[in-house]
Amino acid sequence: MTLEEAQAIVDNWITTTGIRYYSELTNMAILTEEVGEVARIMARKYGDQSFKASDKEVDLADEMADVLFVLIALANQTGVNLTEALQKNLDKKTKRDADRHANNEKLKS
């Protein structure tokens, strides 16, 4: 699935099953909440925090998909073509960081 296809699928789901888009501000708050859920799992699975009994059935992939879904919804609402945006962002990073990471002693094995 391409990003353009994902944007169309999310739009179709929202406008049929979901009835309509929430406001942009509501979706921003939901995105923050979903990112927090990913952070919670990461802190427990890869960090120093331990899982509580209620945390045992978490699914990192599903929580990441929630983040992606809401981000795509926000892109749709604000007229952002994620394919173009990602390509421009990668171009920017490539130019800006062409030597930066290669010269970072912390990244050498």
Secondary structure, DSSP 8 states (H G I E B T S, - for coil): --HHHHHHHHHHHHHHTS-S---HHHHHHHHHHHHHHHHHHHHHHTSS----GGGTT--HHHHHHHHHHHHHHHHHHHT--HHHHHHHHHHHHHHHTTTTTTT-GGG--
